């Protein structure tokens, strides 16, 4: 008698879980999102950000008008941004190497970072405990 009740209970619990899973999937389907993590770059300045905004504005203007003059302005702005980035990065690393010429540990860390010999593992931040428990509950159902 107890075995029959246990079997019926198991079937009912399984049916309950499937129903809840179907409801949850219909109202809150699982979505995949690509998270791009960009590490902090100390050489990135407000001037570079301003020039990049200008470049994006010129790109939108060119894509909407398809005029050769707009394209030329966009290409010139691309060169301006790329040159600013190169100069700023070179200046930053030149200063770091110059300031750490007596500290070999910092010097070797900087050179290794430049040569990409050690890959850093970056994990996304900002997940709250409530979000994690919600996702765990969703995956366990």
Secondary structure, 3 states (H helix, E strand, C coil): CHHHHHHHHHHHHHHHHHHHHHHHHHHCCCCCCCCCCCCCCCCCCHHHHHHHHHHHHHHHHHHHHCCHHHHHHHHHHHHHHHHHHHHHHHHHHHHHHHHCCCCHHHHHHHHHHHHCCCCCCCCCCCCCHHHHHHHHHHHHC
